[in-house]
Amino acid sequence: MSGLDVPLTPLRFLSRSAEVHPGKQAIIDGARSFTYSEFACATQQLAQALLASGVRAGDSVAYVASNSAELLIAHYAVPLIGGVLVATNTRLSPDEITYICGHSQAVMLFGDAGLIAPLADHDLPTVRERVEIPAQDGGYADVAGTLRYSDVVARGSSTTIPWEADDEERTISVNYTSGTTGRPKGVMYTHRGAYLNSLGEVYHQGFTTDSRYLWTLPMFHCNGWCTTWAVTAAAATHICLRAVRGDDIWRLIDTENVSHLCGAPTVLSTLASAPQAHDLDRPLTIVTAGAPPTPTVIAKIRSLGATLLHVYGLTETYGPYSVCEPQPAWADLEPEEQSVRLARQGVGMLSAERLRVVRGEPDADGTLIDVADDGVEMGELVMRGNNVMKGYLDDADGTAKAFAGGWFHSGDLGVMHPDGYVQILDRAKDVIISGGENISTIEVEQALASHPAVVDVAVVGMPDEKWGERPLAFVVSSDGAVVEADLIAHVKSRIASYKAPGRVEFVDELPKTSTGKTRKNELRDRVTS
């Protein structure tokens, strides 16, 4: 890097928007509103407060918070001092959040009252202070053992910290996977990757200064698919939504002139099925990912008058990596066929490399071999480049395995169509994608197996109209008195509630291979037959 080069960082987005559009409305959070100048000032103040609290470059700061002005501000304040933001899934259990705080060595924990209170009796050895974030009305519940956010922020001085990063490869955030092979992995994002992915989002979502973005997507999920930074880059308006409900979504669409929103297919279903649903009288772009949307859901959204954009990615790829970019010729197709085309995972985004589908075995020199572009031969989706993670935190072996052959292996199986568009057909692992969140069948099985009446168990995914998929458990029981409700309640007492089975089927035995492994393909066939 020459002396004229400047490290890339999304911090520049807020700096520029505050310079160029200081009076522009930046954030709406209930009755509270921030201009870009106020957004920047709040960020500087929190950054100074973190320094006064002993947070130093390289330290992790964890948040367990819903979509709020405070979590959005954290996306700038924490990296402004060289810190690492760890925004945790609000649906996780206290034990899971405790693990993440320990693994990331978070030195401070910020959270909504209802989310941080359940952690009161959990030991967080690395966390020096716990801080309660204000409710949407600005009030506090004064959770025992926590400090008020306002009191912590008051520690900050009026000194301005430069809006820059000393190294664009510095870790800006760590986002945790859902632990599909056991413990969740900490995925490290860099300032450079976040910057470039954000610009890709600006382009593909079509953000401008007039855009008004509704936060139906959790900010904790891949940093809101980097939209926490992308919306700011365009000097657009963030509209916070703390709980996804159909009536609230439609109210805000109508009263706040929402132009953009993102979400998993379950959000699309909530939107389309709400009693308040109606034909749109202004443009609305909806971006979906997290699980392959069905052509039926796509057709429903488009029938309302919205423009639907389908993207694909993983936590390891900063969220969206590819986009099903519509071709002009598709406009001449029948609506049903258009929806089928739009359900594909598409092509690499502007800021990403080409999306590949490769065969299971590389050639003699270790080079990955692409499948035929015939829409038939199935292989694994692989990616590389600036929009792929720095690596897994403190997991060199896991990182090396993920990047075998010089490309990141997604674990998703699909085909390459003759037009160069990729379509996912199945997943190499048994992960269940429910409402955009990954659920490990192993984790659910272990929770069920801890019940004294469970002799054997296997979990697979079953279709669900609202969530896309839900876990279905096949259980061999030693106690004829145990019922489905007992087992579901047991699972919810051990892991996050959303991971609990949607249904439990009791069977005499599970199909096994000669080596004792459960034949999950046979169980899946029972679900679809």
C-alpha positions in Angstrom: 0.0 0.0 0.0 1.5 3.3 -1.1 1.5 6.5 1.0 -1.4 7.8 -1.1 -3.6 4.9 -0.3 -6.2 5.1 2.4 -7.5 2.0 4.2 -11.1 1.2 3.2 -13.6 1.4 6.0 -17.4 1.9 6.3 -16.7 4.5 8.9 -16.2 6.9 6.0 -19.9 6.5 5.0 -21.1 8.1 8.2 -18.4 10.8 8.1 -19.4 11.7 4.5 -23.1 11.7 5.1 -22.7 13.9 8.2 -20.5 16.3 6.1 -22.7 16.5 3.0 -26.2 16.0 4.5 -25.9 17.1 8.1 -29.6 18.0 8.5 -30.9 15.0 6.6 -33.1 12.6 8.7 -30.8 9.6 9.4 -32.6 7.4 12.0 -36.2 7.0 13.2 -36.7 4.9 16.3 -40.2 5.3 17.5 -40.7 8.9 18.5 -37.0 9.5 18.5 -35.3 10.9 15.4 -31.6 11.7 14.5 -30.2 13.8 11.7 -26.9 12.7 10.2 -25.1 15.3 12.2 -26.7 13.9 15.4 -26.0 10.4 14.3 -22.3 11.2 13.9 -22.2 13.1 17.3 -23.9 10.2 19.1 -21.3 7.8 17.5 -18.4 10.0 18.6 -19.8 10.2 22.1 -20.2 6.5 22.5 -16.8 5.8 21.1 -15.2 8.2 23.6 -17.3 6.6 26.4 -16.0 3.2 25.4 -12.4 4.5 25.6 -13.2 6.0 29.1 -14.5 2.6 30.1 -11.3 0.9 29.3 -12.1 -0.6 25.9 -9.1 -0.7 23.6 -8.3 -1.5 20.0 -8.9 -5.2 19.4 -11.3 -5.6 22.3 -14.8 -7.1 21.6 -18.0 -5.3 22.6 -21.1 -7.5 22.6 -24.7 -6.5 22.0 -27.9 -8.4 22.6 -30.4 -5.9 21.2 -33.3 -5.5 18.9 -33.2 -3.1 15.9 -32.6 0.3 17.6 -30.7 3.5 17.2 -28.3 2.3 19.8 -27.4 -0.9 17.9 -27.0 1.1 14.7 -24.7 3.6 16.4 -22.6 0.7 17.8 -21.8 -0.3 14.2 -19.8 2.8 13.9 -18.7 3.6 17.5 -17.1 0.3 18.3 -14.9 0.1 15.1 -14.2 3.8 15.4 -11.8 3.0 18.3 -10.5 -0.2 16.6 -12.9 -2.4 18.6 -14.8 -5.5 17.4 -18.6 -5.5 17.4 -20.3 -8.8 18.4 -24.0 -8.4 17.7 -25.6 -11.6 19.0 -28.8 -13.3 17.9 -31.6 -12.1 20.2 -33.3 -15.5 20.0 -30.4 -17.4 21.6 -30.6 -18.9 25.1 -28.7 -17.3 28.0 -26.2 -20.3 27.8 -25.6 -19.7 24.2 -25.0 -15.9 24.6 -22.7 -16.7 27.6 -20.6 -18.9 25.3 -20.4 -16.2 22.6 -19.3 -13.6 25.2 -16.6 -15.9 26.5 -15.4 -17.1 23.1 -15.2 -13.5 21.7 -13.8 -12.3 25.1 -16.2 -9.4 25.1 -15.2 -6.8 27.7 -18.6 -5.0 27.7 -22.2 -6.3 27.1 -25.0 -3.9 26.0 -28.6 -5.1 25.7 -32.3 -4.5 25.8 -33.8 -4.9 29.3 -35.8 -8.0 28.4 -32.8 -9.6 26.7 -30.0 -8.8 29.2 -32.0 -9.6 32.3 -32.0 -13.4 31.8 -28.2 -13.2 31.9 -28.2 -11.9 35.4 -27.3 -15.2 37.1 -24.8 -16.2 34.3 -21.1 -15.7 34.9 -19.4 -13.7 32.1 -15.7 -13.7 33.1 -14.5 -11.3 30.5 -17.4 -8.9 30.7 -16.5 -6.0 33.0 -19.7 -4.1 32.7 -23.3 -4.8 31.6 -25.2 -1.9 30.1 -29.0 -1.6 29.6 -30.1 0.1 26.3 -33.1 2.4 26.6 -36.5 1.2 25.4 -38.0 2.8 22.3 -39.6 5.5 24.5 -36.2 6.3 26.0 -37.0 4.7 29.4 -35.2 2.1 31.5 -36.2 -0.9 33.5 -33.1 -0.6 35.6 -32.2 -4.3 35.3 -30.2 -5.5 38.4 -26.4 -5.5 37.8 -26.6 -3.2 34.8 -25.7 0.4 34.1 -27.9 2.8 32.2 -26.7 3.5 28.7 -27.1 7.2 29.2 -24.8 7.1 32.2 -22.1 5.2 30.3 -22.4 7.5 27.3 -21.9 10.5 29.7 -18.3 9.3 30.3 -17.4 10.4 26.8 -15.5 13.6 26.1 -16.0 16.1 23.3 -12.8 15.1 21.5 -13.3 14.0 17.9 -11.8 10.6 16.8 -10.8 10.5 13.1 -13.2 8.6 10.9 -10.6 6.1 9.7 -9.1 2.7 10.2 -5.4 2.0 10.7 -5.7 -1.2 8.7 -8.4 -2.2 6.4 -7.8 -5.9 7.2 -8.6 -5.1 10.9 -11.5 -7.1 12.2 -14.6 -4.9 12.3 -17.1 -7.5 13.7 -17.5 -11.1 14.6 -20.8 -12.8 13.6 -21.6 -16.2 15.0 -23.0 -19.1 13.0 -25.8 -21.1 14.4 -23.5 -24.0 15.4 -24.5 -26.5 12.7 -21.6 -28.7 13.7 -21.7 -28.2 17.4 -20.5 -24.9 18.9 -21.1 -21.7 16.8 -18.2 -20.4 14.9 -17.1 -16.7 15.1 -16.9 -15.3 11.6 -14.5 -12.4 11.3 -15.4 -9.5 9.0 -12.8 -6.8 8.0 -13.2 -3.1 7.4 -12.4 -3.7 3.7 -14.9 -6.5 3.2 -17.7 -4.5 5.0 -16.9 -1.5 2.8 -17.1 -3.3 -0.5 -20.1 -5.4 0.4 -21.9 -2.3 1.5 -21.3 -0.6 -1.8 -22.6 -3.7 -3.6 -25.8 -3.4 -1.5 -26.1 0.2 -2.4 -25.9 -0.7 -6.1 -28.1 -3.8 -6.2 -30.8 -2.5 -3.8 -30.8 0.9 -5.5 -30.3 3.1 -2.5 -30.3 6.9 -2.9 -30.6 9.8 -0.6 -34.4 9.6 -1.0 -34.5 5.9 0.1 -36.3 5.1 3.4 -35.2 1.7 4.7 -37.4 -0.3 7.1 -35.4 -2.6 9.5 -37.4 -5.8 9.2 -34.1 -7.7 9.0 -32.3 -8.1 12.3 -29.3 -5.9 12.6 -27.5 -8.8 14.4 -27.8 -11.0 11.3 -24.5 -10.5 9.3 -24.6 -6.9 10.5 -28.0 -6.6 8.8 -26.4 -8.0 5.6 -24.1 -5.0 5.8 -27.1 -2.7 5.3 -26.3 -1.0 8.6 -23.5 0.6 6.6 -25.0 0.6 3.1 -28.0 2.8 4.0 -25.7 5.3 5.6 -23.4 5.3 2.6 -26.4 6.6 0.5 -27.4 9.1 3.2 -30.8 7.4 3.2 -33.1 7.0 6.3 -33.0 4.1 8.7 -36.4 3.3 10.2 -36.0 1.0 13.2 -38.5 -1.8 13.8 -37.9 -3.7 17.1 -40.4 -6.6 16.4 -41.6 -7.9 13.1 -45.4 -7.8 13.0 -47.5 -7.5 9.9 -49.6 -4.6 11.2 -46.5 -2.6 12.2 -44.8 -3.2 8.9 -47.8 -2.0 6.9 -48.3 1.0 9.2 -44.7 2.1 8.7 -44.8 1.4 5.0 -47.8 3.8 4.7 -46.9 6.5 7.2 -43.1 6.6 6.7 -43.1 6.2 2.9 -40.9 3.1 3.1 -39.0 2.4 -0.1 -36.9 -0.6 0.9 -36.9 -3.5 3.3 -35.2 -6.9 3.6 -36.1 -10.2 5.2 -36.2 -14.0 5.0 -39.2 -15.6 3.1 -41.1 -15.8 6.5 -41.1 -11.9 6.5 -42.5 -11.9 3.0 -45.2 -14.3 4.1 -46.0 -12.1 7.1 -46.2 -9.1 4.9 -48.4 -10.8 2.2 -50.8 -12.5 4.7 -51.4 -9.5 7.0 -55.0 -8.2 7.2 -53.6 -4.8 6.4 -52.0 -5.9 3.1 -53.0 -3.9 0.1 -51.8 -2.9 -3.3 -48.9 -0.4 -3.2 -49.2 3.1 -4.5 -45.5 3.8 -4.5 -42.3 1.8 -5.4 -41.2 -0.7 -2.8 -38.1 -2.9 -3.2 -38.0 -6.0 -1.1 -34.8 -8.1 -0.8 -35.1 -11.6 0.4 -32.6 -14.4 1.4 -31.9 -16.7 4.3 -33.9 -19.6 2.7 -34.8 -20.3 -0.9 -38.1 -18.4 -1.4 -40.8 -20.4 -3.1 -42.2 -19.2 -6.4 -45.6 -18.9 -4.6 -44.3 -16.4 -2.1 -42.5 -14.5 -4.8 -45.7 -14.3 -6.8 -47.7 -13.0 -3.8 -45.2 -10.2 -3.1 -45.1 -9.2 -6.8 -48.8 -9.1 -7.0 -48.9 -6.3 -4.4 -46.8 -4.2 -6.7 -43.5 -4.6 -5.0 -40.2 -5.3 -6.7 -38.6 -8.4 -5.3 -34.8 -9.0 -5.3 -33.6 -12.5 -4.4 -30.0 -12.7 -3.0 -28.0 -15.5 -1.6 -25.1 -15.8 0.9 -24.0 -17.0 4.3 -22.7 -15.6 7.5 -19.2 -16.3 6.1 -19.9 -14.1 3.0 -21.0 -10.9 4.8 -24.6 -11.9 4.0 -25.5 -11.6 0.3 -22.9 -12.7 -2.1 -25.0 -13.4 -5.2 -28.1 -11.9 -6.7 -30.8 -13.2 -9.0 -30.4 -10.2 -11.3 -33.5 -10.1 -13.6 -32.9 -10.3 -17.3 -34.9 -8.0 -19.6 -36.2 -11.0 -21.6 -37.8 -12.4 -18.4 -40.4 -9.6 -18.7 -41.9 -11.5 -21.6 -42.4 -14.7 -19.6 -45.6 -15.7 -17.9 -45.8 -14.6 -14.3 -45.4 -18.1 -13.0 -42.2 -18.7 -15.0 -40.9 -15.3 -13.9 -41.3 -16.4 -10.3 -39.5 -19.6 -11.0 -36.5 -17.7 -12.5 -36.5 -15.2 -9.6 -36.3 -18.1 -7.1 -32.7 -18.9 -8.3 -29.7 -17.8 -6.3 -28.3 -16.1 -9.4 -24.8 -14.6 -10.1 -22.1 -12.9 -8.0 -22.8 -9.4 -6.9 -21.0 -6.4 -8.4 -18.5 -6.4 -5.4 -18.1 -10.2 -5.4 -16.3 -12.8 -7.5 -18.1 -15.2 -9.8 -20.2 -17.8 -8.0 -19.1 -21.3 -8.9 -20.6 -24.8 -8.5 -17.9 -27.5 -8.3 -17.6 -31.3 -8.2 -16.9 -33.1 -5.0 -13.4 -34.2 -6.0 -10.7 -31.8 -7.3 -8.4 -32.8 -10.1 -4.9 -34.3 -9.5 -3.2 -31.0 -8.7 -6.0 -30.0 -6.3 -7.9 -27.6 -8.6 -11.6 -27.5 -8.2 -13.6 -28.6 -11.2 -16.8 -26.9 -12.3 -20.0 -28.9 -13.0 -21.5 -28.7 -16.4 -23.7 -25.7 -16.9 -26.7 -27.8 -17.8 -28.9 -27.3 -14.8 -28.7 -31.0 -14.0 -25.2 -31.9 -12.6 -25.2 -31.0 -9.0 -22.2 -29.8 -7.0 -21.2 -27.5 -4.1 -21.4 -23.7 -4.3 -18.0 -22.1 -3.6 -16.9 -18.4 -3.3 -13.8 -16.3 -2.8 -12.7 -12.7 -2.7 -13.4 -9.5 -0.7 -16.9 -10.6 0.3 -15.7 -13.8 2.0 -14.8 -13.8 5.7 -11.3 -13.2 7.1 -11.6 -16.6 8.9 -13.1 -18.2 12.0 -12.0 -16.7 15.3 -9.5 -18.9 17.0 -10.2 -21.8 14.7 -7.3 -22.3 12.3 -8.3 -25.8 11.4 -11.9 -24.9 10.7 -10.7 -22.0 8.5 -8.3 -24.1 6.5 -11.0 -26.7 5.9 -13.5 -24.1 4.8 -11.0 -22.7 2.2 -9.8 -26.0 0.8 -8.7 -25.4 -2.8 -8.6 -21.7 -2.4 -12.3 -21.2 -2.3 -14.8 -21.0 0.5 -17.0 -24.1 0.6 -20.6 -23.2 1.4 -21.9 -26.7 2.1 -24.9 -25.9 -0.2 -25.5 -28.1 -3.2 -26.9 -26.8 -6.5 -26.7 -26.6 -10.2 -25.4 -24.2 -12.8 -27.9 -23.2 -15.5 -26.9 -22.6 -19.1 -27.4 -18.8 -18.5 -24.8 -18.8 -15.7 -27.4 -18.6 -12.9 -27.0 -20.9 -9.9 -29.9 -22.7 -8.2 -29.6 -24.4 -4.8 -31.2 -27.9 -4.7 -30.2 -29.2 -1.3 -27.8 -28.7 1.5 -24.8 -30.9 2.0 -25.3 -30.8 5.8 -28.6 -31.4 7.5 -29.0 -27.8 8.6 -32.6 -26.6 8.8 -33.2 -23.0 7.7 -36.2 -21.6 9.6 -37.2 -18.0 9.3 -33.8 -17.2 7.9 -32.0 -18.7 10.9 -29.9 -21.9 10.7 -30.9 -24.7 13.1 -28.5 -27.6 13.8 -30.2 -31.0 13.8 -27.4 -32.3 16.0 -28.0 -29.6 18.6 -31.8 -30.4 18.6 -31.1 -34.1 18.8 -28.8 -33.7 21.7 -31.4 -31.7 23.6 -34.0 -34.4 23.0 -31.6 -37.2 23.9 -31.0 -35.6 27.3 -34.6 -36.4 28.2 -34.7 -39.7 30.2 -37.5 -41.2 28.1 -35.7 -40.8 24.7 -33.8 -43.9 23.6 -33.0 -42.7 20.1 -33.7 -39.6 18.0 -33.2 -38.1 14.6 -34.2 -34.6 13.4 -34.9 -33.5 9.8 -36.5 -30.5 8.3 -40.2 -30.4 7.3 -41.9 -27.7 5.2 -43.6 -24.9 7.0 -45.8 -22.3 5.4 -44.7 -19.5 7.7 -41.1 -20.3 8.5 -40.0 -22.2 5.4 -38.8 -25.1 7.5 -39.2 -26.4 11.0 -37.6 -29.3 12.8 -39.4 -32.7 12.8 -38.2 -35.2 15.4 -38.4 -38.9 15.1 -38.2 -40.4 18.6 -37.8 -43.9 20.0 -39.1 -43.7 23.5 -38.8 -46.0 26.5 -41.8 -44.5 28.2 -45.2 -44.8 26.6 -46.5 -42.0 28.8 -44.2 -39.3 27.4 -46.0 -37.1 24.9 -45.0 -34.6 22.2 -45.6 -31.6 24.4 -43.3 -32.9 27.1 -40.4 -33.3 24.7 -40.9 -29.9 23.0 -41.0 -28.2 26.4 -37.8 -30.1 27.4 -36.0 -28.9 24.3 -37.1 -25.3 25.0 -35.7 -25.5 28.5 -32.2 -26.3 27.1 -31.8 -24.4 23.8 -33.4 -21.4 22.1 -37.2 -21.9 21.7 -37.2 -21.4 17.9 -35.0 -24.5 17.5 -37.6 -26.8 19.2 -39.3 -29.4 17.0 -42.5 -28.3 15.3 -43.7 -31.9 15.5 -42.5 -35.1 17.2 -43.3 -38.5 15.7 -42.8 -41.6 17.9 -41.4 -44.6 16.1 -40.3 -48.1 17.1 -36.9 -47.8 15.5 -34.9 -45.5 13.2 -33.5 -46.7 9.9 -29.8 -47.4 10.2 -26.8 -48.1 8.0 -24.6 -51.1 8.6 -22.3 -48.9 10.6 -25.1 -47.7 12.8 -25.7 -44.3 11.2 -29.2 -43.0 10.9 -30.5 -43.0 7.3 -31.9 -39.4 7.3 -32.7 -39.6 3.6 -35.3 -42.2 4.4 -36.8 -40.0 7.1 -36.9 -37.1 4.7 -38.8 -39.3 2.2 -41.4 -39.9 4.8 -41.9 -36.2 5.2 -42.4 -35.6 1.5 -44.3 -38.8 0.7 
